[in-house]
Structures are given as C-alpha cells and as structure tokens.
Amino acid sequence: PTDREYYGGHGGSLDEPKERYVFELPYAEWPFGAGLSYTDFAYRSCTLDKREYAAAGDVIRAEVEVENTGGRDGKEVVQIYVRDLVSSVATPVQQLKAFRKVSVPAGQRARVRLSIPVEELALFDPRMHRTVEPGDFEIQIGSASDRIHFRDTIHIH
C-alpha cells in the first residue's frame, strides 16, 4: 500500500479535524523548496573553491551554472544544503545553509555564486558548547530538498 493508504487516506480538514490528523500523514505534502514555474531549468556545472577548510574564519564558496531550458524567462532558487557525515551529536540529514534567487532569460545561462562561512557548520556538542567539529561534510546543491543536482564532500580541519 501507499503511504496514504497505510495511514488511513487523508488527514483532517477544517470541518472534520479528526483527533489524529498530525499522525495520519507523517510526511510533508511538498518537499522543502519545491515550487512551480512556467519554465524548466537544468543545472550544468558546479564547482567548490576547495575541499579542505579551516574551522575558524574560512568560507566555503560554490559556483553553479543554471540554464533556462524552457521557452519563457524565469526565476530559479539555487539552494545549498549541508550534511555533517560524522558528529558527536545527532544532526539533520539536510540543513539549508545558503540560497539565491536568480532571473534567467529563456535559452540563457546564469552563474550563481554562493558562500557559507565555516562557522555556520557549528553545532552544540554534548557539553552544550557551540563548536565546529572537524570531519567530513557533504555539500548538496539543488533546486529543492528532494532535487539535489550535485553532491561533494569537504573536510574541516
């Protein structure tokens, strides 16, 4: 059965909220960052400035080339998510760290530059100290949380 069938069909409504409406659809209706457009976009290339970073004062820089492959001018939101691959505490699988909305004329390409200060990768360790732990981080670049077009791994010293 599908998730909807397994969890009893539809959740509650304004007229009939049901007592378990939160639990009947345990997934999001739309993934984060999803949106509709009158055109289509293709992610052509992605580069990171380097693979090794210092924990203090360094900045992760990415450059993405986006092409409008449709017949109309449009806007695209390029998003960077980060995943801490190994940490002393549980961390989310995806954390949105940077995004930029860019206008791209039909049939044209745009270069989008995004940056993330390494301090943005900090977490609260088991002693509740805010710290950037050394290790590997996966950089995910896409147009929504479920439409990741590029993945790469960086290392923090």
N, C-alpha and C positions, 0 to 999 in steps of 0.2 A: 504494500500500500504506500501511497504518497504520504508526505508529512501531514498534509491537510486531512487526508482520510484517517490517518493514525490518531491524530489529535482531535478528532471529532468535527471536522469540517471547518466552520468559520467561528471566529471569536464572537464576542458580544457586540451589540450595537447600542446606539443611544436609547432606543425604545426598549431593548431587552439586553441589558448589560451582562447577564449571566454572572454567577459568582466566581467562575474560574477563567474569566476572559484572558487574563495575563498568561495563563499556562496553556491555553489551547493552541496558540500559535507561538511556539518558542523561538521562532526565527524572525528576522526582520523582513518586512514586505519588500523593501528595496535595499540593496546594498549601499553603504555609505559612499557618497559622491556620485551616485547614479543620477543621470539627468537625461532629458530628451533634447534633441537638436534637429534642425532641418537639414543637416548635412552630416557627412561622415569624416572621421579623422583617422590617420594612420601615423603611428609612431615609428619614425625612420631610423633614428640613431640615438644613442645615449652614451655619454662619457662622464666619468668621475675624474676629478683632477688628480687624485692619487688613491692608493689603497691603504696607506699607513698614516695614522693621525696621532698627535699627542693629546692627552686627556685635558690639558689646560690651554685655552687660548686658540686652539686650532679651529678651522672651519671646513666643513665638507661642502664641496661645490660640484654641482651637476649641470650638464648642458644637454638638453633634449631637443631633437628636431621633430616638429609636428607638421604633417601635411594635411591640408583640407582636400580630400579626395572626392568631395561631392560637388554639386552644381551651384551651391549658394555660399555666400560669405557666412562665416560662423565664428563662434567663440568656443574655446576648449579650456578646461581647467586641468592643468598638469599637476599631479599630486605625488608627493614623496612620503612613503611610509617606511618606518624603521622597525626592525625586529632584533631584539637582543637575543643572540643564539644561546648563550650560557650566562646565567647570572645567579647571585646568591639568594635572590628572592624571585617569586613568580612575577613575570611581566607579560603584557599583552602580546598577542601574535602580530598585531599591526598597530602602530601608533602613527597618526598623521603628524608630520613634522614640518612640512612646507607645502605650499601650493601657489600657483599663479594662473590667473585667467588671461588668455591671450586671444586677440582677434586675428583670424587668418582668412584672407580672401579666397574665394573658390579657386582651386587648382594651384594655390601657392603654398609655400612652406614658411614656418617661423621657427626661430631658435629661441628656446626658453632657458634662462639661467636661474637656478635656484640654489640657495645656500642654507646650511644648517650649522649653527655653532655647536661644537662638540659638547659643550655644557648642556645642550638640550637633551642629551642622551643620559643625563643623570637619573638616578633612582634613589629611593630611601633604602639603605641597607638594613640588615636585621637589628642594628643598634639605633635605627632611625636617623642616621647621618646621611645627608644628601651627598652622593658621590657618583662619579663616572667610573664604573668598573672597567678594568682592562679586559679585552677579549674581542671576539668577532661579532659583528653586527651585519644583518642583511639589509641592504638598501633596496626598496621596491618602488618602482616608478610606473605610474599608470594613470588611467582616466577615472577609476573608481576603485574601491577596496577589493572588488572581485575581478577587476580588469587590469591586472598588472602586466605591463609590456616588457619591462626589463628588471632583472634581479642581478645584484652583485654583492660581494661580501667585502667589508672593510675591516681593518684591525685597529683597535685603540690600544696604545701603549700604557 
